[in-house]
Amino acid sequence: MTSIIRIIPFLITAILITNQSVSQKAKYQSEIIYYLSHHVIWPERDNGYKFVIGVIGTEKDFVSFQKFALEKGEIQGRPIEVRYFKCTAEISDCHIVYISEECKIDINEIVRKTKKEPVLLISGKDGYGRMGSIINFVEQNDKLRLELNQKQAMKRGLIISDKLKAIAILI
């Protein structure tokens, strides 16, 4: 686990490369999300054997996550399934919902739709951490950082490791 935490700053730095494409950014973020997923414990639930990641944003984001799923294969011993959502009504049975910067759906709608579920909401827009996203990518002093909304994680029954808390901005 320690080696996973050590690699996160390098991946975060890679996201800040200038003139990167949206799909490249999604690729790096999917890598970070993979490592973060090893520092979250989800409550037991009956949603099948797969580890489900929902993507709300562009089709390019979805394709990046599909490639990531093929490359990594599994998270926490479960095969990864990636689903693309165009509206909140489609969101169901996910472990993680990634909300891309290009997402056109209001964050409040997403939070309302998933609030009773143990779903790790991950986003990358200013203010989304305080609006209900559990992990939010933010730039601070020209570096990418992670905001962690512990209150939302606890409400959803998610347990966040101390190592992840140590590298995050707690909000």
N, C-alpha and C positions, 0 to 999 in steps of 0.2 A: 504493500500500500504506500509506503514512503516513496518509492520510486515513481509511483503514479503522481503523487503530489508534486514531486520535483519537476516533472515534465510539463505540468500545466503552465508555468510562467513562460516556457519556451514556445508553447503553442499559442498562448495569448499574444506574445510578441510577434509571431508570424502573421497574425490577423492584421496587424497595423502596417504591414508593408504597403507603401503608397501605390496608387493606381491599380489596386487589386480588383478583380471582377467580383460581382455578387456571388457567382457560383463558387469562386475560390474562397470567399469569406465563409460561405455556408459549409464548405468542406472543412475548413479549420475549426469552425464552431462545432461541427458534428464530431470531430476528434476530441475537442474539449468536453463535449457532452458525454461522450463515451467514458472518459476518465472520471467525470463527475458522477456518473451513474454508479460507480463502484464505491461511492461515499454516501450513498443514500440507501436507507432500508425502507422498503414498502411493506405495509401490512399485508398479510395473506388475504387473497381474494380469488374468487373463482372466475377468472377471465381467460381460461385456457392456459396452454403451456408457453405461449409466446411472450416476449418482451415487446410491447407495442409502443412505437414512437409516432405521434401524430405531428404533421407539419401543416402549419397555416402560413401561407405566403405565396411565393411564386412556384411555378412548376420546376424552375431551375433549382430551387431549394429542395424540393421533393426528390429530384433526380440525384442531387448530391447526397442526400440521406439514403437513398436506395443503394448507391454505389458504396457508401460507408457500411451499410448493413451487409452487403455481399462480402466486403473486405473483412469486417470484424466477425461476422457470423453470429455471435451471441453476446448477451450481456447477462451477467449473474447466472450463467448456465442455461439460459433460455435463448432459443433462436429469435433473432430480431425481425420484426415485421414493421414496415413503414407504411403509414396511411397518409393520404393527402386530403385535407379538408378545405372546402370552399366556403363553408358556413358553419356556424356554431351548432346547428341542429345535427350535423354529421358526427360531431365529436362523441366518442364513446369508447370505453374499455381501454384507455391508454395508461401507460406508466408515465410517459413524458409527452408533453405537448410543446413543440418548438414554435414560437411566434416570431416570424422573421421581420426584419425592418420594413419590408414591403407589404406587410399584412394590412389589409384594408378593413378588417373587422375590428370594432371597438374592443379594447382590452377588457372593459367592464362586462361586456357580453360573454367573453370567454371565461372570465373569473366566475360569473354567475352560473354558467352552464356546468362548470367543473367543480364548484365549491364543495360539494358533498362527496367528492371522489378523491382517492389518494393519488392525485395527478401532480407531477412535478412540472409546473409551468416555467418555461425558460424563454426569455425574450432578449431583445437588444435595442430597446428604445428608451430614451431619456424619460424618467418618471414611472416606467412600468413596474419597477420594483416596489414602489410605494402604493401602486394601484392594484397589487395582488399577484404579480409574477413572483415566483419564489427565488429564481435566479435570474438576474438581469445583467447583461454585458454592458458596461459603461466605460467611456474614456475619461481618464483622470490624469492630468499632467502628461498628456501624450502617450499614455499607457492604457491598455485595456485591463479593466478590473472586473470583478464579479461582485454584484450586490447580492446579499442573501437576506430574504425576508423570512426570518425564523418564525414569526407569529403565524404566517400563512402555512408554513411547512407543518407546524404543530397542529393547526386546525385540520389539516388533511391527513394527519396520522403518519407523516413522514419523519423519519429519524435521520438527521444530518450529522455526519461524523465531525468530531472535534477538529480533525485535520482540515476539512473543508471550511469550517467556521474560521479557522486561523488565517486562511488566505483571503477570505472574503471581507467586503465592507458590510458590516451587520446593520440592517435597517429595521 
